[in-house]
């Protein structure tokens, strides 16, 4: 990563929205409180379902795709007035600079509109500073080729949610604008089901008075622990997220239950998301005092007892990543309307650690 580096906002899972079809013309009428400059006025007035970000609107203005009464306007700062009607033309998909790379993928499902991948740990989802290649997007560009019809004006896969580099498991991407918009709407409405399997330090139990006294934690039937806080960028370490409280940050809810415990030292847990914030499960479990095994950022200094778990304790200490796997994913197909449910088995590294814990505890 180049220096100096100014962090970009974290890409929250549920922030990715669909885009209008290429070639479509959108008509926008400015409201009575419209801003006086074009880019701001359009950003506020464009229909939510069009999902045009301000940066994309600025690009469309510069490209000559925005007009008023038949006259093209290319100045983002052009003066506007309430009641004006503007047209925005969505151009054909263009090739993106991100290079296609022949990276093997584990494809769980694919059709003309979407693709579901079982992502390995160690793969970044989207190119970013420090990881411009070797990402899932690079791999999808090669795998899908011309079957990608274009997302948001560019010939690229539509990433509607992300999982961390060192988290393994299921992720869905759109191959068409109609699928991208439909999937994004489901993530925004929190109707997508996502369950993660994780190995954590300690065993989260409702009988723990410390856990019961922790702000934001409540208990539901069936041994379910609900963690509800806000999350925001850490005040001193800008590469981390931290628990906050209103009005700071964004609302985040995680539910978890213990699947299997090991000598009171560790647990296999099932976590599911109501919201999809960056690092959400990792931060919430750390807040609850049960950071994930192997998590270098939020896992804390807690170590498993060698006396109770023998060699398994050292295997946990040496685990090279956060022990977190996106094990199931469910959504409604944005084109056919069919309900789809996918499952992914634990990867080899987590299975090996789980076997060691079972043998010891």
N, C-alpha and C positions, 0 to 999 in steps of 0.2 A: 504494500500500500504506500502510495506516495506521501511525502510530508511537505508542508503541514497538511493535515486532513481535517476537514470540517464535516462532522457526521451529518448524513441526510436523515430525514425522519424515518423511523422504523416503519416498514411496510406491514401494517396489520392485515391479518388474514381476511377480515371482513370489509376491507376498504376497496377491494377491486371490483369495479363496476363494468357493466356491459357497454358496448358502443353501437351506434346506429350502423346500418348496412352501408357498404360502399356505394356511392352513386346517389344516395338519398339526399333530398333537400329539406332542411328543417326551417320552418317559419317561426320566428320569435317576436313577440310583441312586448315592448318594454313597459314595465309597470309605472305607477305614479311616483314611486320613490327611486327610480332608476338612477344609477351613478351617471356622472357627466362624461365619463370616458368609455369608449367602446368596449375594451376588453373586460372591464369590471361590470359594465351594464349587462353584457351578454352572459357572463359567468353567473350572475344572479338570476337572470331571466330564463335561461335555457331549461327546458323540461328536465326534471330529475331522471326520467327514464332514458333520456338521450345519453346521460353519463359522459358528458364532455367536460374534461377538466379545464381549468383556466389556462394551463400551459398548452393544452392541445388547441383551445380556442385561439390563443395567441398565434400559434403556428398556422392555423387555418386563415386567420386574418392576413398574415404576411404572405401566404400563398395565393391570395386573391380569391378565396373561397367564400368571402362574406360580402354581401351587397345590400343596398337599401334603394328601393324604387328603381331597380335595374342598374344602379351604379355601384361598381366594385369599390370597396374601401380597404386599403392595405395598412392604414395607420392605426395601431392599437390605441393611441391616445385621441383618436377622432372624437369630436363632440357629439353627444347624443341628446335626445330629449324624450320625455315620457310619451308613451303612445306610439312611438315609431315602430315600424315593422321591418325586421331584418331577416334575410335569408342566408342560411349556412349550407353550403354544398359540401358533402362528404365525398372526397375524391376516391379513385381506385386504389387498391392496396399497392404499396410500394415495397420493394425488397429492403430488408434491414441490414445494417452493417454487421450484426452479430453473425458469426460464421457457423455454418452447419458442420458438425463434427460426428464422425462415425463412432459413437460411444454406445456400447451395448446397453439395452434397456430391457427390463422385465415388464412386459406389457400385459396387464390384466384384462383390459377391455379396450376395444377401439372400433369406432364406426366413422361415418363421414363427418360427424360433428364434434366428437370428443374422444379423449384417450385417458385411460387410467393407468398409472405407472406405480410399481412397487419400487420406491427409491431406496438405493443403498445408503448407509451411513457414509459420510465423507463427500457427498455430492451436493454442491450448492445448487439451488433451484434456478436463480436468475443471475445473469452477469452483473457484476458490481465492481467498484474499485477494489483491486487486489485479486479478483477472480473473474477476469474477462472471458475465460474459456473453460472448457471442461464441465460446464453446467448442464442442468437438465434442459434448459432452453436450447443450448447448442445441440444437444443430442436429439431433441424433438424436431428441430429444423431439418436434420439429416434424415431421421426416421420417417417423418411425415411428408417431406418433399412438397410436391405440388398439390397434395391433398389439403394443405392449409389454404383456406379461401381468403384469409385476411382478417385481422383483428385490429379495430381502431385505426383503420387506414394503413396498416403495415402488414406485410406478409410474415406473420409470426404466430406462435401458439399463444393462446390467451390464458395467462396464469391468474386464476381467481383466488388461490390461497397458496400459502407456502408452509413448509416445515423446515426447521433449522438444518444446517449442513450436517451435523452429527446425529440428527434424528433420522431413523429409518422409517419406511412404510409408505402408505398409500397417499397419492396425490392425483387430482384430476386436472386436466387442462383442456381448454376449448380449441377446436380447429376452425370454427366459423364464428362470425359475429353473432348470429342468432343464439348459438350455444353459449357464447361468452356472456352475453347479456342475461340469458336465462339462469345460468349458474350463479353469476354475480348477485342476481336478485335473491336467490335462495340463501346465499351466504349472508347477505344483508339482513334477511328476514329471520336468520338463525334456524332455518328448517333443515339444514344439512346435519346429519348425525355423524359425529366423529368420536371414536373411542381409541384411547391410547393405553397400551400396557407399559408399565414402568416398574423398575426396581428401586426402592427408596431406602434410606437409612431409617431404622426404627420401624415400629408398627403403629400407624395412625389408628387410634381407638377412641371411641366416644367416652370411655371411662377415664381417660387421661384428664386430670383437672387442669393441667397446663394448657392443653388444647381447648378445653371448654372455656378457659379464661382469655383466649386469644381473640382480639377484635376481628370481626369479619367472618368468623367461623361459626357455623350452626350445624345441626344434625337433623337428618331426615330418616324416615323408616327404611329398614333394610340395611342398616349399617352404613348409610351414605353420609359422607361429610361434605358440606357445601362451603366453599370458600368464595366470598364475595367482597371485593375491594375495588379500588381504582388502580390503574397501572399507568406509570409515566416514566420518562427517561430519568435515570438516576442523576441526582444533583451534582455529584462529583465525578462519577465514571460514566461518561456519555455513551459508552458502548453497552451499558446494562439497563435493564428495566428495574423499577422498584415499586413496592406497594405504596399507594397514596390514598388520600381520602378526598371526597368532594370539597371544593369544586375543582381540585387539581386532578389531572389525568383523565382516563377513560374507564368506564365501568367494565369490569371483568368478573365472570363467574365460572368457576370450575367445580365439578363434583367428582368425588372419588370414593372408592370402597376397597377394602382389603380383599384380595382373592386368596392369598396364602401368606402366612407369617413364618418367620424362621428364627426360633429361639429368642424372640423379642428384640432381635437385632436388625432385621431387615424384613421387607415385605414385597410381594408382587401385588401391584395395585392396578385397578382399572380406573382410568380418568376419562371424563367426557366434558366437552366444552359447550357452554351456552353462548359464549362470545369467543372470538378468536384473536386475541391480542398477541403481540410478539413476546415469545418466551413465557407465555402465560402459565402453563403447567409447571415449568421449572421454578418460576418466581413464587407461585402460590404454594407449592410443596415446601419450598425453603421457608416461606413465611410461617407455615404450619409447624416448622421444626423437623421436617422430614425430607430434606433435600435429596435429589436423585443421586444414586450411586454413579460415580464417574463424572459428575457434572463439575467442570473446572471453574465455572463462573458462580454458580449458586449452591453448589453441593455442600459447602462449609467444611469444617475440619473434623467432623465426626468420623470415627473409624469403628468398624465392626470388631467385636471381641474375638481374638484368636483362641482364647480359652473355650469359648462357646461354639465357635464355628470352624476352628482349625484352619486348614489351608484355604477354605472358602473365603475367610476374612482377607487374606492376602490377595486372592483373585479379585475380590471387590475393590481393594485398594489400588490394584493395577489396571482396573477396567479403563480403557482408553477414551471413553466418550460417555455422555449422559445416557444412562440406560433407559431409553425412551423410544417407543415404536408405535407408529400410527397403524393400529391393527384393524380398524374397520372404518368404512366410509359409506354413507348412504345418502342418496339424493334422487330427485325426480328428473328423468331425462328431459332436458329443456326443449326438445323438439318432439319426441314421441309421446311424452307424458308418462312413460313407464317408470315405476319405482325401481331403482337399482341399489343393490347392497353388495359390498365387496369386503372380503376379509383377507388378511395377510398373516401368515404364521410368523412367530418370532424368528429373527435372524440368528445365524449360528453363534455369534458372540454372546448374545443375551441368553440363548438356550443353554450354552455351556455354563454360564454363571448361575443360571437358575438351577441346573442339575447339581452343581457343586453345593449350592445353598441347601437344596433338598437333602442331599446326602449327609450334610453336616448337621442340619437342624431339624 
